[in-house]
């Protein structure tokens, strides 16, 4: 299976996992659970566990609980050049557009972040806004901005290093 096909498959599994987690959350917010709700919740929990296991296996290229054996570490990790395309750390001498594959990968990585982490990361790192101005825009404290940014960067770094397998 080609690398692009594998990334597409992983992306689709992650979307399904998110949908399962939303279904579980919808059941959990009910004040009173029926017997059918309890059965559904048990089934959904089982499906979530299986999906997380499969995603981890596809991301790492090996059985998640295997301690030895062949390893495809880094097979589906984020290319550091992609991160540089979003984060203006260096002066860019030539403006370039992301390829469709790069854009898909970037969307997939940012999809691992919560909505707030994605907003903060985009405003601070991609747009270059200050913590103070970002906090004012989002109606949170400056320390919250720092916390969200640290979480986002940690997730991106873990993803880049191939150690982030599951979505939250």
Secondary structure, DSSP 8 states (H G I E B T S, - for coil): --HHHHHHHHHHHHHHHHHHHHHHHHHHT-SS--HHHHHHHHHHHHHHHHHHHHHHHHHHTS-TT-SSS---TTTT---HHHHHHHS--S--SS-----HHHHHHHHHHHHTS-HHHHHHHIIIIIS---HHHHHHHHTS-HHHHHHHHHHHHHHHHHHHTT------
